[in-house]
Amino acid sequence: MEETVDRDTSPKQNGLLAALPEEDFLELQPKLKFVRLPLGASLYESGDSLAHVYFPTSGIISLLYVTANGSSAELAVIGSEGMVGISLFMGGETTPNRAIVQADCGAYKLPAQDLKAKFSEGGDFQLLMLKFTQSLITQISQTAVCNLHHTIEQQLCRWLLLSMDRLPDNKIQMTQELIANMLGVRRQGVTEAARKLEQRGIIRYARGLITIENRAALETSSCECYAAVKAESNRLLPRH
């Protein structure tokens, strides 16, 4: 992770920070440090103590559960609408999950002690963090239901839609093998699902680059899980 100054980036490009009352934002602003997070970077591993939380301004961070034998499955994705590190204000100093960068990120990091001190004051900051937590829990719960009850094609559509919502265009750099790891399924299943979507003109896939050609058809091909997560996020979180 590279700590830097980016004059083209503002903390208010993060939805949670932008939604804070100005007094709260100005209190936190000097403590926020901008970092660039390259694809594949690990913010923390399962069991790590959290020294910072992260407020992304761009890109995607994936929360993964890793089993004892090294297998993993994605629990949720977080972009500029949220933050990474809810364990700190939920009573834990460590996290059971892994957080990795799925698409190149810019983010503002805040020291753990500053996050906990601000949260303990209550008020708008605490309420906003709790609303985001409820939204995140909804996404994790819906992912579990989706992985259990829906086809790989539906899971892939849900995953693509959630990713696209957090990117500036209709393209994502991701191999089928990595997608299979995210979904916790076999690569052959993802290959077949992607082929069917490509045949219907919904996506185009070449050399690890997925382009969404028909967003409406992608939503139609997805299960109800994407819409449920989207509706809860829109209800709880400020539009950004």
Secondary structure as UniProt FT lines:
FT   STRAND          2..3
FT   TURN            7..8
FT   HELIX           11..13
FT   HELIX           15..19
FT   HELIX           22..28
FT   HELIX           29..31
FT   STRAND          33..37
FT   TURN            39..40
FT   STRAND          42..44
FT   TURN            46..47
FT   STRAND          52..66
FT   TURN            68..69
FT   STRAND          72..78
FT   TURN            80..81
FT   HELIX           86..89
FT   TURN            90..91
FT   STRAND          98..111
FT   HELIX           112..120
FT   HELIX           123..149
FT   HELIX           152..164
FT   TURN            165..166
FT   STRAND          171..173
FT   HELIX           176..183
FT   HELIX           187..199
FT   TURN            200..201
FT   STRAND          203..206
FT   TURN            207..208
FT   STRAND          209..212
FT   HELIX           215..221
FT   HELIX           224..236
//
